[in-house]
Amino acid sequence: MQRLGTGQIILLVVLAILLIFTGVWAVLVWNASAGVEIGKHGWIALGLGTFFSLLIGCGLMALMFFSSRSGHDAQADAFRRREPPET
């Protein structure tokens, strides 16, 4: 394994700090909204939003998988080295 360079260590530290700040922010928002009631329409919106987000995410992942398997990605990549055919 290669050793981490200075730039990579700085990047990991910055990402760790962002993760900690995001966790603290999430806890603060969660506690601030403790007394809020969600009505019937709120639950419907939450359910539909979750369903369509999963549908779009799964659909895009399936398209990416099938595109990779069919070879379309290799044709569009001009920088990929092409192996000479075996004789």
Contacts in CASP RR format, 6 or more apart in sequence:
PFRMAT RR
TARGET T0000
AUTHOR 0000-0000-0000
METHOD contacts of the structure
MODEL  1
MQRLGTGQIILLVVLAILLIFTGVWAVLVWNASAGVEIGKHGWIALGLGT
FFSLLIGCGLMALMFFSSRSGHDAQADAFRRREPPET
4 12 0 8 1.000
38 46 0 8 1.000
67 73 0 8 1.000
74 80 0 8 1.000
END
